[in-house]
Amino acid sequence: MLVFSLLAALSSARLGNRLTRVDHVLLVGIANARTPALTDVCRAVSGLASALPIQILWVGMLAVLVFFRRWRHLVVAIVAMALTNAVTWNIAGVVRRPRPLGVNVLGRWEGFAMPSLPIAVFTALLVIALYCLVPHGRLRQYGKAAATVVIGLVGVARVYLAQDNPSDVLVGIVIGVTVPLVAFRLLVPSEVFPVSYRRRRTAHLEITGLRYQAICQALEAQLGVLPVRIEPFGLAGSGGSTPLRVTVKGDPDSFLFCKLYAANHLRSDRWYKLGRTLLYGGLEDEKAFNSVRRLVQYEDYALRVLHSARLPVPTPGGIVEITPEREYLLVMEFFDGAREIGEVTVDDDLIDQGLRIIRRMWEAGLAHRDIKPANLLVRDGRLLVIDSAFAQVRPSPWRQAVDLANMMLVLALRSDPHRVYRRAEQLFTTEEIAEAFAATRGLTMPTQLRRLMREQGRNLHAEFKKLLPYEVQPIAIQRWSWRRVVLMIAVVFAGFLGVFAVSQILTSPLS
Amino acid sequence: MRPALAVSAVTITVLLAGCSVRVGSVSAGVACRNTARVDNSVLVLLAQSVPTAQLIPCIASVPAGWRPAGLHVTNGRASFVVGSDRDGPKALTVALTRTCRITGATAVPSDVAGARRYERPRQVGHGYADDRYYVYTGGCTTYTFDLTGQSRAVPVTEVAQAIRFVQRTEVADLVRRMNDGRVVLDPTPERSPT
């Protein structure tokens, strides 16, 4: 309201002239009190709001946000700064106020005076830095006080040097505070998007504050369970959701395993599928989900299908709605006491169990599509399969073959290929095993599996192929289509645009 | 309710700002006028950019087919561009500075009272490129012609006549009139301690 009133006043010639006279009196008084030493000090202070220091602070802040993967803060920061710049420039074009009259101007300036663009940008930069880099609470309050002092000093310095009129500085400060403050409070509220310096995966949401309470209430209201504690679980092996272990009040207390899905997981799913389409075309159904609800419904359905096919998967517990259309919890049995297959000794019995799981899936017309050590647990000698997010009903023979090969590779990690191959021959034909290793290579193996094989320095894939009675030709996985070509061109074009956009963003907000 | 109000305020601000005239797209702001109107603020800003310049360039009239296309004013330098639909978007750039480099330029009779004129043609084949300098007390105005059309140097006279010079004293009088004599353009000598 203050800005609007001032702008209305300045647009009126009579009121504008009155304000000019008031500013002039102040400036003349300050100019008469100038000393060489004070001028030098003010030049140094005023230099904080010049192009280079602002750019250094700006780029540094963006780098921190990128490093800690705070993408929402990053985008809002860029938009808020651009908006501050645009609003200031445009208001200056309306008001068209000259620089201070009747006094020597001792510093650099550019364009019309009202509002002061360097002050607006400098103020916006400090406000954005506070909301992006300083956690909410007492620390931020101290930061606000410090920023107020710095902005005040820079403003006073610019008025001393007559680079701006006093009212130019005031309006610049109001704009520099208002635009980013509104942007951050509306779009990045601290309660929902806290400033944190833990470098976590973007898939892993913070389970604190309002979200924690909402999960507790939803579990109680929709499933009738009373959560005692909710904590992240198994984060290392998870990239597509936020896995949680919920302790449920009982006698004794029990556990539920939940996967929290939100809009960022939906975006990740889209990017993942886009990446696979670009890398090897539409070999499988790579359609992205349209909503978080559908994403969760699919995994719940897949889990139920696997469970009804008597596969050793968690018992489904249903879907809990946390925020309509935005956040959902997939609930299932928690395998208390289970360990990853990579942490146990793999004997013949476990090998047989793993191979029988694949055989059972083939018979049921199912594929898991993400067989890796993190998704195979062992409890009391029993092999269990988790994470049905990628499961498929009536998969292609190629996909079923890949499942077999991945299972054999995982089992061989903690034993040896000869042993696994001998056991596999009892459940699968030589042709089926050969096809499995012809179909599997590179991208078709989960990242964790490839990484573990690299760490062990073993080319298990090659070792299995040597055990086959004949050489197998790799099955081509590249599929070309017009859609893939157009997508590739679009990605390259977007890449160039992105480089251009980044180069613009990294220039000083004052330029 | 409060978020809705905040969004509305921001939206209105942006819309208002969007309706405004940016410095870069000023149409008549560099016009030579002699009335006590806010629009003369651009002339005042140009005078402030080079405090010693006794002549300030401005656009007296815009010939048909030409249009002002940009304004950039900082301490020590002010420039504005006049574009042509036939001879290019930056057909003429007028720059006001404290001094000019006239090395290699040829002195020619001046058409501006109180200023010496120099010319340095750069290209006369395809299109026409030339630098013209008006050097006067306390300042220098450079005309940079970059005509890309078929007419070569023919439009030069037409557009050059559109640019006029205003005495600094006229601008100072303007400022005094706009502020009822209480504010002046330049500091008086006893008010200029640094």
Interface residues (C-beta under 8 A of the other chain):
Chain A: V3 S11 A13 G16 N17 T20 R21 H24 V28 A31 N32 R34 P36 T39 L83 A86 V87 W89 N90 I91 A92 G93 V94 R96 R97 P98 R99 L101 G102 V103 N104 V105 L106 G107 R108 W109 E110 G111 F112 V179 V182 R185 L186
Chain B: P3 A6 V7 A9 V10 T13 V14 L16 A17 G18 S20 V21 R22 V23 S25 V26 G29 R37 V38 D39 S41 V42 V44 L45 Q48 P51 H72 V73 T74 N75 V175 M178 N179 D180 R182 V183 V184 L185 D186 P187 T188 R191 S192 P193 T194
